Amino acid sequence: MTIEIPSREELGVILKKAKRIAVVGLSGNPERTSYMVSKAMQDAGYEIIPVNPTVDEVLGVKAVKSLKEIEGHIDIVNVFRRSEHLPQVAEEFADIDAEVFWAQLGCINEEAYHFLKEKDYTVVMDRCIKVEHALTK
């Protein structure tokens, strides 16, 4: 793999600066990892925007079907989809006003990584945003 992610210090800077996190694949099931992680981030003060065509609302926030439906700037797009879906999400990410593409723990896709790095985006893969947030407080 030729994927390089930002250092823990750089992740800390990203997380301190961020306010709005769009969560692709956010489940309405409180027992799913995407829900638990997003709830923790919401409780930490981040605005969470659920991106999931199969739910109407998660964590008290109206869900959108795709990233393109979100109005305004997004600091981080946190992706809870299997690795093979990352290129498709990366393409949609490149069409919106967002800064950081963050694929959760266990999610790595070289094609998506290189596509986004060529466009000069910050890309994080195979890291849990909740864990990194806890470690950089």
Secondary structure, DSSP 8 states (H G I E B T S, - for coil): -------HHHHHHHHHH--EEEEET--S-TTSHHHHHHHHHHHTT-EEEEE-TT-SEETTEE-BSSGGG--S-EEEEEE-S-GGGHHHHHHHHHTSSEEEEEE-TT---HHHHHHHHHTT-EEE-S--HHHHHHHT-
